Amino acid sequence: MKVISPVAHGVIDYLSVFLLALSTVMFDMNNELRNYVFMFSGAYLLLSLITNYKPGIIRLVPFPAHGILELISAALLIYLAFTDFQEYALGKYYFLALAIFVVLVFLLTDWNGSKTTKTEIGI
């Protein structure tokens, strides 16, 4: 069931960017992890700003393409967890948890933008 509307997805995107940036202060990250998290949050912010959905500003990237890019980012997060951060538990589990979150949001998002019902999450 696709319970996240495009607008709700945009809210999740912007909230995630904020929480990613905030997490660099909340957790005792080393500089390498902190830099990756800032780069990742910056890339997500840029993607959100240029996606063709109501929360987007410039609206260049089709919403379904946004989803494909998110799946690619989840694969990159998993790769980083098992390569660059294999020996650093915080980095490894941070990126794995983030990848799981990205995939779950992807699976629950209505990429066709159909109308939601009262029981679905949507704004």
Helices and strands as residue ranges (DSSP letters): H 6-26, H 31-49, E 51-52, E 61-62, H 63-82, H 89-108
